[in-house]
Amino acid sequence: MSSWNSVGMEVLYQVLGWVAFFAWSFSFYPQVFLNFKRKSVVGLNFDFLVLNLTKHSSYLIYNAALFFSPFIQRQYHETYGDKEMIPVAANDVAFSVHAVALTAFTLFQVFIYERGNQKISKVCISITAIVWTAAIVCLIVAWPKSNWLWLIDVFNSIQVGMTAIKYIPQAVMNFRRKSTIGWSIGNILLDLTGGVLNFGQMGVQSIDQHTLVNFYGNIGKTLLSLEVVFFDILFIIQHYVLYPVKRDENADNGYPILPIEAKHVAAA
């Protein structure tokens, strides 16, 4: 069976993993607090939330199944070799549980706070329905022969796909509004930190084991980190370069206001 070659590398692996866990976990709170402070979710794209819930739910299924099931772990070793380590750590499972809970809570805020004329798009509803229908079909296909590793790989693929598209509605919304107000930059900075550390954790395991199997054996985790870094950099550019936040001392409640609103305030 697989084991660590270096105690130091194992400790570093755990440290990077748990720091990534806290960074990613805390990344949900700036948006939650911002919504609470403003008593509004205007500026937060609802499609992003729905797709994000599907993404994290799929990732939770993958992480929990591979981490806790000896049967699926045996199938993994049969596929990739007995000497290969399981590419899911305890921090991955903990993050997924927390992510599902906080995303669901943020969706709850959508129903209780001011949301203007924003709503979930038909495209998002269709994508979500198709994804979960496909997942159920795959479950039916996998059940007779107990192809559970294949099934959770399907869920891993779902989370990769959802990560690739979930940010797009928010990025487009920011572009159309020429503003990132209502979308927490704290969320993005912490998310970027988690993505970089998550990739670093996989690198440490790869160096210790002298193999790249953990990168393609858990391709979902690899692509997740790369996608997160790409989109977070995009949001940082939108927030600090393209649409910098403008504040006005006369703005209601001291909240940032949109550029077009700032013109009206100045004229007054």
Secondary structure, 3 states (H helix, E strand, C coil): CCCCCCHHHHHHHHHHHHHHHHHHHHCCHHHHHHHHHHCECCCCCHHHHHHHHHHHHHHHHHHHHHHHCHHHHHHHHHHHCCCCCCCCCHHHHHHHHHHHHHHHHHHHHHHHCECCCCCCCHHHHHHHHHHHHHHHHHHHHHCCCCCHHHHHHHHHHHHHHHHHHHHHHHHHHHHHHCCCCCCCHHHHHHHHHHHHHHHHHHHHHHHHHCCCHHHHHCHHHHHHHHHHHHHHHHHHHHHHHHCCCECCCCCHHHCCECHHHHHHHHHC
